[in-house]
């Protein structure tokens, strides 16, 4: 865990200088992680969420590997930024998430009795005040096959900075997996996670609507997905909100969902909507909670699919606020999930807000 890997000369800087997607969000450039890069015996890939520790200038990055290529885990990294793009990306360490029994999660084994079902890690948030991490799993829902249904509820857990188990938030009943068409859909649950800057609230976002919330978005219709607010200190659910998803624009048989969010204050966020089909479609919105309403509003900041100079664009799934840039603007860093596929890339994108 202490060995370091430096991704410097082998990385590709795809764009230099700002390309103005909108007056509010400027694209500055990207770095790519070489395919097959390894740290401490784990393949660096499936990067689905990112969160920044400003005091240590360190990034926490979660992998969605379900203990197939290594234990379910997260990485720490250092990223050098400038007004012209991203310099080096240095992966510092990797840590397995530990279960309640202080052991790493094993790989999927549906033939075991009881079946071994690892988590589906998707989102991560660093808590500077309490010096701990929050992370989500999308759970599992397998109802086909000769045996009994395999159900694992999604979760929001609290962990030490070494990945050790500290606790789990109690989710509303509507977030529990069911063999019937109730509750969350498979692979469409807790995809986004963010802590407000004052550390008071933890927000967790569903990728798409559950069965009780209506059908997923299609090419003609959008949908509404749920966002939960927790009191970070007590762990109590403090509110539920709905976020409006766009119709699918990623091509036939594609999808669209909320892949991550980062809090600007107690009620404003940057939100990634990501669609995957015949091509990737990614948009970044500003979303706001309106006083007296449980329906969030949104304003488009950037359509990454049409941002000049942003090529290639892959499966963007994580977003965080980084340090201030030299010119005083707020850096925003996004990361892609390559699905451990040789035809995709792991990329870090830099924007100025």
TITI-591355 format. One record per residue (C-alpha): z, x, y; residue in one letter; residue number from 1. Coordinates in nm, 4 decimals. Layout:
BEGIN
<r <Z; X; Y>; a; NUM>,
...
! end
This chain:
BEGIN
<r <0.0000; 0.0000; 0.0000>; x; 1>,
<r <0.0457; 0.2973; 0.2324>; x; 2>,
<r <-0.2995; 0.4481; 0.1902>; x; 3>,
<r <-0.5386; 0.3876; 0.4783>; x; 4>,
<r <-0.9099; 0.3275; 0.4917>; x; 5>,
<r <-1.1025; 0.3847; 0.8128>; x; 6>,
<r <-1.4138; 0.1785; 0.8673>; x; 7>,
<r <-1.5796; 0.3714; 1.1443>; x; 8>,
<r <-1.9123; 0.5507; 1.1095>; x; 9>,
<r <-2.0224; 0.3272; 0.8227>; x; 10>,
<r <-1.9775; 0.0158; 1.0311>; x; 11>,
<r <-2.2653; -0.1427; 1.2152>; x; 12>,
<r <-2.2382; -0.2484; 1.5789>; x; 13>,
<r <-2.4816; -0.5348; 1.6090>; x; 14>,
<r <-2.4698; -0.6106; 1.9800>; x; 15>,
<r <-2.3579; -0.4329; 2.2922>; x; 16>,
<r <-2.3015; -0.5955; 2.6255>; x; 17>,
<r <-2.2142; -0.9581; 2.6888>; x; 18>,
<r <-2.4476; -1.2396; 2.5955>; x; 19>,
<r <-2.3489; -1.5484; 2.7885>; x; 20>,
<r <-2.3209; -1.8411; 2.5487>; x; 21>,
<r <-2.1338; -2.0302; 2.8232>; x; 22>,
<r <-1.9603; -1.9253; 3.1457>; x; 23>,
<r <-1.6258; -1.9455; 2.9602>; x; 24>,
<r <-1.6850; -1.7349; 2.6484>; x; 25>,
<r <-1.8889; -1.4137; 2.6413>; x; 26>,
<r <-2.0029; -1.2502; 2.3182>; x; 27>,
<r <-1.9491; -0.8733; 2.3295>; x; 28>,
<r <-2.0423; -0.7465; 1.9844>; x; 29>,
<r <-1.9466; -0.7134; 1.6189>; x; 30>,
<r <-1.8496; -0.4736; 1.3450>; x; 31>,
<r <-1.9284; -0.5143; 0.9780>; x; 32>,
<r <-1.7224; -0.3966; 0.6839>; x; 33>,
<r <-1.9336; -0.2121; 0.4264>; x; 34>,
<r <-1.9926; -0.4249; 0.1191>; x; 35>,
<r <-1.7589; -0.3344; -0.1645>; x; 36>,
<r <-1.5058; -0.1525; 0.0557>; x; 37>,
<r <-1.1807; -0.1050; -0.1378>; x; 38>,
<r <-0.8197; -0.0581; -0.0279>; x; 39>,
<r <-0.5432; 0.0127; -0.2777>; x; 40>,
<r <-0.7570; -0.1112; -0.5636>; x; 41>,
<r <-0.8477; -0.4403; -0.3933>; x; 42>,
<r <-1.1919; -0.5393; -0.2699>; x; 43>,
<r <-1.1850; -0.6150; 0.1018>; x; 44>,
<r <-1.3462; -0.9560; 0.1271>; x; 45>,
<r <-1.2900; -1.3293; 0.1509>; x; 46>,
<r <-1.1284; -1.2799; 0.4926>; x; 47>,
<r <-1.0402; -1.6314; 0.6016>; x; 48>,
<r <-0.7755; -1.6035; 0.8738>; x; 49>,
<r <-0.6521; -1.3518; 1.1287>; x; 50>,
<r <-0.3462; -1.3264; 1.3554>; x; 51>,
<r <-0.2450; -1.0610; 1.6096>; x; 52>,
<r <0.0861; -0.8813; 1.6663>; x; 53>,
<r <0.0632; -0.7520; 2.0257>; x; 54>,
<r <0.3775; -0.5365; 2.0117>; x; 55>,
<r <0.2454; -0.3355; 1.7170>; x; 56>,
<r <-0.1234; -0.3810; 1.8102>; x; 57>,
<r <-0.1730; -0.4909; 1.4495>; x; 58>,
<r <-0.3788; -0.7671; 1.2916>; x; 59>,
<r <-0.2725; -0.9680; 0.9879>; x; 60>,
<r <-0.5743; -1.0849; 0.7880>; x; 61>,
<r <-0.5609; -1.3174; 0.4870>; x; 62>,
<r <-0.8015; -1.3028; 0.1935>; x; 63>,
<r <-0.8911; -1.6182; 0.0030>; x; 64>,
<r <-0.9165; -1.4307; -0.3261>; x; 65>,
<r <-0.7355; -1.6485; -0.5807>; x; 66>,
<r <-0.6024; -1.3461; -0.7702>; x; 67>,
<r <-0.9444; -1.2918; -0.9281>; x; 68>,
<r <-1.0241; -0.9484; -0.7790>; x; 69>,
<r <-0.6616; -0.8573; -0.7136>; x; 70>,
<r <-0.3406; -1.0457; -0.6418>; x; 71>,
<r <-0.3615; -1.3152; -0.3731>; x; 72>,
<r <-0.2975; -1.1037; -0.0639>; x; 73>,
<r <-0.3247; -1.0200; 0.3017>; x; 74>,
<r <-0.4221; -0.7059; 0.4903>; x; 75>,
<r <-0.3051; -0.5344; 0.8049>; x; 76>,
<r <-0.5612; -0.3674; 1.0281>; x; 77>,
<r <-0.6092; -0.2016; 1.3650>; x; 78>,
<r <-0.9130; -0.2880; 1.5746>; x; 79>,
<r <-1.0259; -0.0807; 1.8711>; x; 80>,
<r <-1.1755; -0.2936; 2.1491>; x; 81>,
<r <-1.3685; -0.2216; 2.4669>; x; 82>,
<r <-1.5518; -0.4275; 2.7277>; x; 83>,
<r <-1.8716; -0.3410; 2.5409>; x; 84>,
<r <-1.7718; -0.4391; 2.1877>; x; 85>,
<r <-1.5625; -0.3344; 1.8896>; x; 86>,
<r <-1.4992; 0.0296; 1.8102>; x; 87>,
<r <-1.3262; 0.1135; 1.4836>; x; 88>,
<r <-1.1788; -0.1284; 1.2307>; x; 89>,
<r <-0.9042; 0.0467; 1.0354>; x; 90>,
<r <-0.7537; -0.1322; 0.7370>; x; 91>,
<r <-0.3977; -0.0031; 0.7121>; x; 92>,
<r <-0.2332; -0.1747; 0.4139>; x; 93>,
<r <-0.2532; -0.4642; 0.1727>; x; 94>,
<r <0.0363; -0.6778; 0.0468>; x; 95>,
<r <0.0399; -0.9429; -0.2269>; x; 96>,
<r <0.1848; -1.2815; -0.1482>; x; 97>,
<r <0.4945; -1.3298; -0.3615>; x; 98>,
<r <0.5987; -1.6549; -0.5268>; x; 99>,
<r <0.9491; -1.8001; -0.5372>; x; 100>,
<r <1.0353; -1.5656; -0.8229>; x; 101>,
<r <0.9329; -1.2604; -0.6116>; x; 102>,
<r <0.6246; -1.1971; -0.8275>; x; 103>,
<r <0.2563; -1.1781; -0.7269>; x; 104>,
<r <0.0378; -1.4722; -0.8247>; x; 105>,
<r <-0.1581; -1.4387; -1.1472>; x; 106>,
<r <-0.5239; -1.5365; -1.1930>; x; 107>,
<r <-0.6332; -1.8870; -1.2891>; x; 108>,
<r <-0.5707; -1.9680; -1.6558>; x; 109>,
<r <-0.6232; -2.3349; -1.7351>; x; 110>,
<r <-0.5721; -2.2715; -2.1065>; x; 111>,
<r <-0.2142; -2.1550; -2.0630>; x; 112>,
<r <0.0692; -2.4025; -2.1145>; x; 113>,
<r <0.1516; -2.4877; -1.8483>; x; 114>,
<r <-0.1737; -2.3863; -1.6752>; x; 115>,
<r <-0.1538; -2.0936; -1.4335>; x; 116>,
<r <-0.2976; -2.2112; -1.1023>; x; 117>,
<r <-0.2949; -1.9567; -0.8186>; x; 118>,
<r <-0.2955; -2.0631; -0.4541>; x; 119>,
<r <-0.6126; -2.0849; -0.2456>; x; 120>,
<r <-0.5053; -1.8827; 0.0623>; x; 121>,
<r <-0.6883; -1.9725; 0.3828>; x; 122>,
<r <-0.4907; -1.9280; 0.7054>; x; 123>,
<r <-0.2256; -1.6990; 0.8512>; x; 124>,
<r <-0.0087; -1.6877; 1.1634>; x; 125>,
<r <0.2236; -1.4120; 1.2836>; x; 126>,
<r <0.5563; -1.5052; 1.4452>; x; 127>,
<r <0.6648; -1.2317; 1.6858>; x; 128>,
<r <1.0047; -1.3809; 1.7696>; x; 129>,
<r <1.1153; -1.4341; 1.4097>; x; 130>,
<r <0.9180; -1.1412; 1.2640>; x; 131>,
<r <0.7652; -1.3399; 0.9824>; x; 132>,
<r <0.4352; -1.4820; 0.8657>; x; 133>,
<r <0.3135; -1.8328; 0.7936>; x; 134>,
<r <0.0299; -1.8942; 0.5509>; x; 135>,
<r <-0.1515; -2.1838; 0.3900>; x; 136>,
<r <-0.2951; -2.2673; 0.0510>; x; 137>,
<r <-0.5532; -2.5396; -0.0045>; x; 138>,
<r <-0.4041; -2.6154; -0.3448>; x; 139>,
<r <-0.6146; -2.7345; -0.6359>; x; 140>,
<r <-0.7570; -3.0607; -0.7711>; x; 141>,
<r <-0.9382; -3.0472; -1.1063>; x; 142>,
<r <-0.9784; -3.3881; -1.2624>; x; 143>,
<r <-1.2808; -3.3286; -1.4870>; x; 144>,
<r <-1.2475; -3.2048; -1.8402>; x; 145>,
<r <-1.0767; -3.3103; -2.1597>; x; 146>,
<r <-0.7235; -3.2207; -2.0589>; x; 147>,
<r <-0.4831; -3.3606; -1.8066>; x; 148>,
<r <-0.5729; -3.3241; -1.4379>; x; 149>,
<r <-0.4724; -2.9949; -1.2791>; x; 150>,
<r <-0.3087; -3.0613; -0.9434>; x; 151>,
<r <-0.1507; -2.8121; -0.7043>; x; 152>,
<r <-0.0404; -2.9443; -0.3674>; x; 153>,
<r <-0.1494; -2.7585; -0.0559>; x; 154>,
<r <0.1262; -2.5804; 0.1272>; x; 155>,
<r <0.2425; -2.4047; 0.4412>; x; 156>,
<r <0.4786; -2.1235; 0.3467>; x; 157>,
<r <0.6907; -1.8737; 0.5337>; x; 158>,
<r <0.6854; -1.5094; 0.4267>; x; 159>,
<r <0.8300; -1.1772; 0.5251>; x; 160>,
<r <0.5994; -0.9162; 0.6731>; x; 161>,
<r <0.5784; -0.7691; 0.3229>; x; 162>,
<r <0.4578; -1.0998; 0.1741>; x; 163>,
<r <0.7945; -1.1979; 0.0243>; x; 164>,
<r <0.8684; -1.5694; -0.0099>; x; 165>,
<r <1.1008; -1.7088; 0.2585>; x; 166>,
<r <1.0412; -2.0835; 0.2455>; x; 167>,
<r <0.7990; -2.3747; 0.2461>; x; 168>,
<r <0.7400; -2.6546; 0.4954>; x; 169>,
<r <0.7660; -3.0129; 0.3721>; x; 170>,
<r <0.4282; -3.1849; 0.4110>; x; 171>,
<r <0.3832; -3.5594; 0.4613>; x; 172>,
<r <0.3129; -3.7575; 0.1426>; x; 173>,
<r <-0.0501; -3.8062; 0.2451>; x; 174>,
<r <-0.1099; -3.4340; 0.1922>; x; 175>,
<r <-0.0206; -3.4358; -0.1776>; x; 176>,
<r <-0.2956; -3.3954; -0.4365>; x; 177>,
<r <-0.3732; -3.6967; -0.6539>; x; 178>,
<r <-0.5965; -3.7553; -0.9540>; x; 179>,
<r <-0.6956; -4.0826; -0.7870>; x; 180>,
<r <-0.9033; -4.0871; -0.4684>; x; 181>,
<r <-0.6040; -4.0568; -0.2414>; x; 182>,
<r <-0.4715; -3.7622; -0.0448>; x; 183>,
<r <-0.6717; -3.4449; 0.0212>; x; 184>,
<r <-1.0137; -3.3677; -0.1180>; x; 185>,
<r <-1.0548; -3.0481; -0.3177>; x; 186>,
<r <-1.1260; -2.7397; -0.1055>; x; 187>,
<r <-1.0917; -2.9365; 0.2181>; x; 188>,
<r <-0.7248; -2.9097; 0.3065>; x; 189>,
<r <-0.5149; -2.6666; 0.5126>; x; 190>,
<r <-0.7755; -2.4306; 0.6536>; x; 191>,
<r <-0.6371; -2.3566; 1.0013>; x; 192>,
<r <-0.2965; -2.2341; 1.1231>; x; 193>,
<r <-0.1592; -2.1213; 1.4580>; x; 194>,
<r <0.1731; -2.0683; 1.6330>; x; 195>,
<r <0.2055; -2.1608; 1.9997>; x; 196>,
<r <0.2628; -1.8653; 2.2345>; x; 197>,
<r <0.6268; -1.9636; 2.2940>; x; 198>,
<r <0.6904; -1.9808; 1.9178>; x; 199>,
<r <0.8049; -2.3431; 1.9341>; x; 200>,
<r <0.5335; -2.5183; 1.7340>; x; 201>,
<r <0.3309; -2.4332; 1.4261>; x; 202>,
<r <0.0029; -2.6242; 1.3980>; x; 203>,
<r <-0.1768; -2.6655; 1.0639>; x; 204>,
<r <-0.5267; -2.8142; 1.0434>; x; 205>,
<r <-0.7166; -2.9790; 0.7599>; x; 206>,
<r <-1.0721; -2.8576; 0.7062>; x; 207>,
<r <-1.1987; -3.2106; 0.6536>; x; 208>,
<r <-1.0822; -3.5690; 0.6095>; x; 209>,
<r <-0.8777; -3.6754; 0.3095>; x; 210>,
<r <-0.9821; -3.9704; 0.0971>; x; 211>,
<r <-0.7683; -4.2047; 0.3039>; x; 212>,
<r <-0.9285; -4.0836; 0.6282>; x; 213>,
<r <-1.2852; -4.1794; 0.5426>; x; 214>,
<r <-1.5944; -3.9908; 0.4219>; x; 215>,
<r <-1.6721; -3.6302; 0.5163>; x; 216>,
<r <-1.9248; -3.5685; 0.7940>; x; 217>,
<r <-2.2942; -3.5945; 0.7111>; x; 218>,
<r <-2.6130; -3.5315; 0.9066>; x; 219>,
<r <-2.5842; -3.8633; 1.0901>; x; 220>,
<r <-2.2089; -3.9022; 1.1342>; x; 221>,
<r <-1.9120; -3.6919; 1.2268>; x; 222>,
<r <-1.5596; -3.7449; 1.0913>; x; 223>,
<r <-1.1972; -3.7056; 1.1869>; x; 224>,
<r <-0.9645; -3.4571; 1.0279>; x; 225>,
<r <-0.5891; -3.4187; 1.0621>; x; 226>,
<r <-0.3836; -3.1608; 1.2471>; x; 227>,
<r <-0.0057; -3.1411; 1.1880>; x; 228>,
<r <0.2498; -3.0073; 1.4330>; x; 229>,
<r <0.5701; -2.8565; 1.2910>; x; 230>,
<r <0.8849; -2.7515; 1.4688>; x; 231>,
<r <0.8765; -2.3839; 1.3735>; x; 232>,
<r <1.2538; -2.3451; 1.3780>; x; 233>,
<r <1.3525; -2.6470; 1.1692>; x; 234>,
<r <1.0322; -2.6884; 0.9695>; x; 235>,
<r <1.0212; -3.0616; 1.0474>; x; 236>,
<r <0.6910; -3.2403; 1.1038>; x; 237>,
<r <0.6810; -3.3033; 1.4779>; x; 238>,
<r <0.3547; -3.4975; 1.5039>; x; 239>,
<r <0.0153; -3.5726; 1.3509>; x; 240>,
<r <-0.3139; -3.5702; 1.5391>; x; 241>,
<r <-0.6814; -3.6239; 1.4620>; x; 242>,
<r <-0.9603; -3.3856; 1.5517>; x; 243>,
<r <-1.3241; -3.5070; 1.5805>; x; 244>,
<r <-1.5699; -3.3133; 1.3641>; x; 245>,
<r <-1.9395; -3.2899; 1.4472>; x; 246>,
<r <-2.2104; -3.4211; 1.2160>; x; 247>,
<r <-2.3513; -3.1662; 0.9700>; x; 248>,
<r <-2.6058; -2.9308; 1.1273>; x; 249>,
<r <-2.6222; -2.6647; 0.8554>; x; 250>,
<r <-2.9142; -2.8235; 0.6714>; x; 251>,
<r <-2.9558; -3.0659; 0.3802>; x; 252>,
<r <-2.6572; -3.0854; 0.1446>; x; 253>,
<r <-2.4572; -2.8822; 0.3942>; x; 254>,
<r <-2.1095; -2.9488; 0.5251>; x; 255>,
<r <-1.9051; -2.9095; 0.8422>; x; 256>,
<r <-1.5343; -2.8555; 0.8832>; x; 257>,
<r <-1.2553; -2.7062; 1.0905>; x; 258>,
<r <-1.2144; -2.3505; 0.9661>; x; 259>,
<r <-0.9429; -2.2205; 1.2010>; x; 260>,
<r <-0.7736; -2.2641; 1.5383>; x; 261>,
<r <-0.5661; -2.0557; 1.7771>; x; 262>,
<r <-0.3243; -2.1955; 2.0353>; x; 263>,
<r <-0.3759; -2.1187; 2.4041>; x; 264>,
<r <-0.0556; -2.3070; 2.4950>; x; 265>,
<r <0.1493; -2.5940; 2.3499>; x; 266>,
<r <-0.1432; -2.8362; 2.3485>; x; 267>,
<r <-0.4706; -2.6446; 2.3939>; x; 268>,
<r <-0.6652; -2.4519; 2.1316>; x; 269>,
<r <-0.9782; -2.2643; 2.0461>; x; 270>,
<r <-1.1201; -2.4296; 1.7350>; x; 271>,
<r <-1.3886; -2.3075; 1.4970>; x; 272>,
<r <-1.6154; -2.5663; 1.3379>; x; 273>,
<r <-1.8141; -2.4062; 1.0605>; x; 274>,
<r <-2.0909; -2.5595; 0.8510>; x; 275>,
<r <-2.2443; -2.4050; 0.5417>; x; 276>,
<r <-2.5673; -2.5223; 0.3797>; x; 277>,
<r <-2.9220; -2.3884; 0.3971>; x; 278>,
<r <-2.7893; -2.1827; 0.6885>; x; 279>,
<r <-2.4585; -2.1199; 0.8669>; x; 280>,
<r <-2.3701; -2.3264; 1.1732>; x; 281>,
<r <-2.0701; -2.2165; 1.3814>; x; 282>,
<r <-1.9365; -2.3569; 1.7072>; x; 283>,
<r <-1.6261; -2.2712; 1.9071>; x; 284>,
<r <-1.4593; -2.5559; 2.0969>; x; 285>,
<r <-1.1677; -2.5889; 2.3281>; x; 286>,
<r <-0.9537; -2.8741; 2.1941>; x; 287>,
<r <-0.6721; -3.0460; 2.3807>; x; 288>,
<r <-0.3903; -3.2843; 2.3011>; x; 289>,
<r <-0.3951; -3.5733; 2.5483>; x; 290>,
<r <-0.0572; -3.7033; 2.6535>; x; 291>,
<r <0.0169; -4.0404; 2.4987>; x; 292>,
<r <-0.2616; -4.0106; 2.2398>; x; 293>,
<r <-0.2864; -3.8746; 1.8861>; x; 294>,
<r <-0.6612; -3.8107; 1.9210>; x; 295>,
<r <-0.7589; -3.4616; 2.0334>; x; 296>,
<r <-1.0487; -3.4072; 2.2722>; x; 297>,
<r <-1.2869; -3.1138; 2.2621>; x; 298>,
<r <-1.5323; -2.9236; 2.4824>; x; 299>,
<r <-1.8000; -2.6898; 2.3492>; x; 300>,
<r <-1.7539; -2.3282; 2.4555>; x; 301>,
<r <-2.0087; -2.1516; 2.2368>; x; 302>,
<r <-2.2685; -2.2336; 1.9736>; x; 303>,
<r <-2.2773; -1.9099; 1.7775>; x; 304>,
<r <-2.5908; -2.0189; 1.5949>; x; 305>,
<r <-2.7870; -1.9804; 1.9198>; x; 306>,
<r <-2.5872; -1.7051; 2.0954>; x; 307>,
<r <-2.8279; -1.4279; 2.2036>; x; 308>,
<r <-2.7685; -1.0998; 2.0237>; x; 309>,
<r <-2.5336; -1.2462; 1.7614>; x; 310>,
<r <-2.7175; -1.1541; 1.4482>; x; 311>,
<r <-2.6465; -1.1710; 1.1684>; x; 312>,
<r <-2.4069; -1.4627; 1.1795>; x; 313>,
<r <-2.2099; -1.5290; 0.8653>; x; 314>,
<r <-1.9366; -1.7624; 0.7422>; x; 315>,
<r <-1.6878; -1.7437; 1.0327>; x; 316>,
<r <-1.3463; -1.8667; 0.9187>; x; 317>,
<r <-1.0742; -1.6984; 1.1268>; x; 318>,
<r <-0.9949; -1.6637; 1.4977>; x; 319>,
<r <-0.7170; -1.5065; 1.7057>; x; 320>,
<r <-0.6370; -1.3914; 2.0578>; x; 321>,
<r <-0.6264; -1.0139; 2.0828>; x; 322>,
<r <-0.5134; -0.7919; 2.3719>; x; 323>,
<r <-0.6391; -0.8142; 2.7280>; x; 324>,
<r <-0.9555; -0.6157; 2.7868>; x; 325>,
<r <-0.9768; -0.3458; 3.0528>; x; 326>,
<r <-1.1412; -0.5880; 3.2952>; x; 327>,
<r <-0.8501; -0.8330; 3.2567>; x; 328>,
<r <-1.0248; -1.0888; 3.0403>; x; 329>,
<r <-0.8653; -1.2232; 2.7226>; x; 330>,
<r <-1.0176; -1.0897; 2.4019>; x; 331>,
<r <-1.0945; -1.3329; 2.1206>; x; 332>,
<r <-1.1649; -1.1989; 1.7713>; x; 333>,
<r <-1.3245; -1.3932; 1.4872>; x; 334>,
<r <-1.3742; -1.2862; 1.1261>; x; 335>,
<r <-1.6081; -1.3999; 0.8487>; x; 336>,
<r <-1.5473; -1.4803; 0.4835>; x; 337>,
<r <-1.8207; -1.3163; 0.2747>; x; 338>,
<r <-1.7202; -1.5088; -0.0388>; x; 339>,
<r <-1.7359; -1.1707; -0.2166>; x; 340>,
<r <-2.1132; -1.2177; -0.2235>; x; 341>,
<r <-2.3566; -0.9242; -0.1960>; x; 342>,
<r <-2.5870; -1.1446; 0.0133>; x; 343>,
<r <-2.3213; -1.2051; 0.2807>; x; 344>,
<r <-2.1294; -0.9809; 0.5210>; x; 345>,
<r <-1.7721; -0.9372; 0.6375>; x; 346>,
<r <-1.7938; -0.9204; 1.0152>; x; 347>,
<r <-1.5547; -0.9073; 1.3096>; x; 348>,
<r <-1.6847; -1.0693; 1.6289>; x; 349>,
<r <-1.5500; -0.9962; 1.9768>; x; 350>,
<r <-1.5582; -1.2399; 2.2692>; x; 351>,
<r <-1.4123; -1.2352; 2.6195>; x; 352>,
<r <-1.2486; -1.5574; 2.7380>; x; 353>,
! end
